[in-house]
Amino acid sequence: MMPDGMSRRAEDNTRTLIAIADIAGDRWEKLSREIIGELMGGSSRALPAEVLLGDIRDIFGTGAATKIFSAELVVRTQRMVPSRS
């Protein structure tokens, strides 16, 4: 069983670690879930990688770009940071 409040992507990203901890035994089963719960904030907040991928999708979704240099992608994603809450 996965820690409560995790997004589906977070669950997918941690499923292997949980499986290994389950094999390692009782102490690791509980500890791994506690640590993952703390790292994930115990909420449905998006992981930084999810936010970044969403920003990149938005950049390409505007139709302003079909190809982009990585340096320009960095600049555009940095401009998006202040608008997040």
ChimeraX attribute file (.defattr): number of C-alpha atoms within 10 A of each C-alpha:
attribute: neighborCount
match mode: 1-to-1
recipient: residues
	/A:1	10
	/A:2	16
	/A:3	19
	/A:4	13
	/A:5	15
	/A:6	20
	/A:7	16
	/A:8	10
	/A:9	12
	/A:10	18
	/A:11	18
	/A:12	12
	/A:13	11
	/A:14	17
	/A:15	14
	/A:16	11
	/A:17	14
	/A:18	22
	/A:19	13
	/A:20	13
	/A:21	18
	/A:22	17
	/A:23	10
	/A:24	11
	/A:25	10
	/A:26	10
	/A:27	10
	/A:28	15
	/A:29	18
	/A:30	14
	/A:31	13
	/A:32	20
	/A:33	20
	/A:34	15
	/A:35	12
	/A:36	19
	/A:37	17
	/A:38	12
	/A:39	11
	/A:40	20
	/A:41	14
	/A:42	15
	/A:43	14
	/A:44	13
	/A:45	14
	/A:46	16
	/A:47	14
	/A:48	9
	/A:49	9
	/A:50	13
	/A:51	14
	/A:52	15
	/A:53	12
	/A:54	14
	/A:55	18
	/A:56	15
	/A:57	11
	/A:58	13
	/A:59	18
	/A:60	14
	/A:61	12
	/A:62	9
	/A:63	8
	/A:64	9
	/A:65	10
	/A:66	9
	/A:67	8
	/A:68	11
	/A:69	7
	/A:70	9
	/A:71	8
	/A:72	10
	/A:73	17
	/A:74	11
	/A:75	10
	/A:76	14
	/A:77	16
	/A:78	11
	/A:79	10
	/A:80	13
	/A:81	12
	/A:82	7
	/A:83	6
	/A:84	6
	/A:85	4
